[in-house]
Amino acid sequence: MNYIKRVLDLGGQLSKERRKVAQQLRNHIVDEIQNLQMKDANLEISFKAIR
């Protein structure tokens, strides 16, 4: 019985870590997309200023 509890505890910890890593990855992807959008906006402004 103690073995089953330990396995369930480890499974719970793993699930928490997976959620944490998934959230960090999502935040990183969102940040990168926002950075790319800002770069695109800056390029667009640069091209408009030249014309």
N, C-alpha and C positions, 0 to 999 in steps of 0.2 A: 504493500500500500504506500509506503514511504517513497518507493521508486516512482510510482505513478504520480504522486504529488510533485516530486522533483522535476519530472518530465513536463508536467503541466506548467510549473513555475518557469522553467526554461523557455517553454513555448510562448508564454506570456511576455517574457522579457524580449524574446526575439521579435514578436509582433510589435512591441513598443519601439524597438530599434528600427525595424523596417519602416514604420510610420514616420519616425523622426528623420530617417535618411530620405524617404520619399518627399517629405515636406521641404527639406533642405535642397534637394534636387529641383523641386518645383520652383522654389524661391530663386535659385540660381538661374534657371531657364528664364523666368520672368524678368529678372534683372538684365540678362543678356539681350533679350528681345527689346526691352526698353532702351538699352544702350544703342542697339542697332537702329531703332526708330529715331533716336535723337541724332545719330550720325546722318541718317537719311534726311532728316529735317534740316540739319546744318548744310548738307550738300545742296539741297533744294534752295535754301536761302542764298547760298554762294552763287549758284547758277542764275538765279533771278537778279541778283545784284549786278552781275556782269552784263546781262542783256540790257 
